[in-house]
Amino acid sequence: MAAGNRGALLLALALLGGAARGSAQKPLQRLTLAEAITRANTVQPIVVQALGTVRTAGARQQAAFGAFLPNFTVTSSIGDFYSEGARIDPSTGQLATSGSSNLSVNTSISSSVDLFTGFRRGSERRAAGANRGAADAGLINARYQQQLTTTNAFFDVLAAEQLQVVREASVRRAEEQLKVSVALLHAGKGIRPDSLRSVVTLGNAQLQLVNAQTQLATAQAALGRLVGSDDPVGAVEDTTLYLQLTTVDTTALRAEALSNAPSVKAAEAAANAARAVIGVSKAAYFPTLNLAGSAAINGSQQNHYNYLQQRQISLGLSWPIFNRFQREQSITNNQVTADVAEANAADARRAVIANLTAAISALEAARLRIGITQTSVIAAQEDLRVQQERYRLGAATIVDVLTSQEALNQAEVDAVTARFDYVRARAQISALIGRTL
């Protein structure tokens, strides 16, 4: 008996020591769910990458518009030409005598514009617009996916905190039961095995509490990582998170998911972008017409810097009649890419319906379990009270009390699990339909 009590006492002191060491650490930062989602969306790679894709798509749109505009180039140079024999000065084009040097200055401006590109510029502009639409849809989808990940991590913290409270309550009940067993043993109304069983139950309850504390620390560290913190982060509880929906219109949710689901919109936009690229490849069959012009002035020491003017204008036509089937290969590659993108879009629609069906079923099952587990907790509390009183009167054994006590512990755990299964299922549906449910 004494050895068992010493073991329980040492374990309790170890727990108290761990709590004291934890209190010496820096205060735990706590965030609301909205704050956690906002911070995660600014640091998580999936969202940062999606933002970068949007910026890249915007630059591509700008370049596609710029293809309709002429380009301008200005060049200027100064050089000193020396010749040991009679040679042509490359800057002025004049004959330089032997052993002479000539300092020359040249300035020119040139411009060119594509008059006709075989409809390539229009196709590229449409493709750039479709690509920007795909990038925007991808960003929205990335944010909703990250929101779901952050929400689940947030709920992991809240669930771990509530499970820790449940385990602390089970430890207190085990301690009270141990006191009762010891008191009855000292009064000559109990037996030593009852006290030993109570010690074992207390030890198990304390181990479960340690596991709950470890689970909480792990969840807080994971949430801290998601929101960009090097330290663990806690969750601010809000009772509105546990509100249950009055009704769930499955048909309406299915229709909404097919039309508004971020993953479906992203997949469909990607398919549109892939189809738009095919037109760019087909433009290679047409000729291109280019207008170019330039003007230059140059002067040199040899002609006393009398600047000479040069002007040039040209109209060029290019029509690749045969390029060894490279156009055909490009078109085929882009068509295959478009086919795959369309298949992905169709699969995304099916995946949304399948996931939505599973999430609605999980939501309804969790709602039913919440009511059942709450009733079970009340019944287990009353049963434990009765068994404890019967044990004091000698009408029940310690096994009856401990069994009832364990049933209450499990009922409280089941109640917490059911509550968070419900809010997780609701968060899953919100991510699927693209709005908060």
C-alpha positions, 0 to 999 in steps of 0.5 A: 500500500505504501509503495503504491502511494509513493508511486502515485505521489512521485508521478503527481510531483512529476506532473506538478514539476512539469507544470511549474517548468511550463509556467516559466516559459513565455506567455502563450499567444492565442489567436481567433480562427479568423486571425489564424486564417489571415496569418496562414494565408500570408505565409503558407507556400501554397498561397504565396505560390498562387499569388506569384502565379497571378502576378506572372499571369498579369505580366503575361497579359501585359506582354500580350497587349504590348505585342500590338505596339511598335518597339523603339531602340536608340543606340549611340556610340563614339569610337577612335579609328587608327590605321597604319595603311589605307583602310575603310573607316567602319564608322564613317565608311570613308577611306582613311589614309595611312598612319591616321586616326579618326574620332567618330560619333554615331547615333541611330533610332530604329522601330518596327511593328508587326502589321500581321502575325497570322492572328497570333497576337490575338490568340496570345492575348486570349490565351493570356486572359484565360491564363489570368482567369486560371491563376485567379481561380487557383488563388481562390482555391488555394486560399480555401484549401489553406483555410480548411487546413488552418481551421482543422489545426485550430480545432485540433488545439481546441479539442486537445484543450478540452480533452485535457480538461476531461483528463484532469477531471478523471484524475480528480475523480480517481484521487477522490476514489483513492481517498475513499478506499484508503479511508474505508480501509483504515476504518476496517470497512474496506480491503487492501485490493480496493486501495491498490486498484484505486492506485492503479486507476489513478496512475492510468488517469495521470498517464492519460493526462500526460498524453493529453498534454503532449497532444495539446503541445503538438497541436499548438506547435502545428498551429504556430507553424501554420501561422508563421510563428516559431512558438506554439500558438493557442486558440481562442474559443468561440461558442459560435463555432459549435452552432449546429445547422437547423437543416441541410439541403443536400440537393441545393448544396450539390448544385452550389458545389458544382457551380461555385466550388473553388476546386471546380472553378480552378480546374475549369479555368485551367482547361479554358487556358489550355484550349486557348493555347491551341490557337497560338499554335495554329497561327504558325500556318499564316504569314507575318508582315513586319514594317521597320524603319531606322534613322541615323546620323554620324560624324567624324573628325575627318569631315569636321563633324559634319553630321551625315544622315541615313534613313531606311524603311522596309516592309518584310513578309515571312511565310514558313511554308514547311518547317518539318512538322514542328507546327503539327507537333506543337498543335498536337502537344497543346491539344493533348494538354487541353484534353488532360485539363478537361479530364481533370476538370470533369474529375474535379466535379466528380470529386466535389460531389463525392467529397460533399456526400461524405462530408454531409454524411459525416455532419449528420452522423456527428450531429446524432452522436453529439446528442447521444454522447451528451445523454451518455455523459449525464447517465454516466455521471448519475451511475457513478454517483450511485455506485460510489454511494453503494460502495460507501455503504458496502453494497457495491465493489470497487470494480463496479465503481471503477467501471462506472468511472471509466465509462464516464471518462469515455463518455466525456471523451466521446462527447468532445470527439463528436463535437469536433467531428461536427465542426470539421465536417462543416468546415469541409463542406464550406471549403467544397462550396466556396463559402462559410456554411 
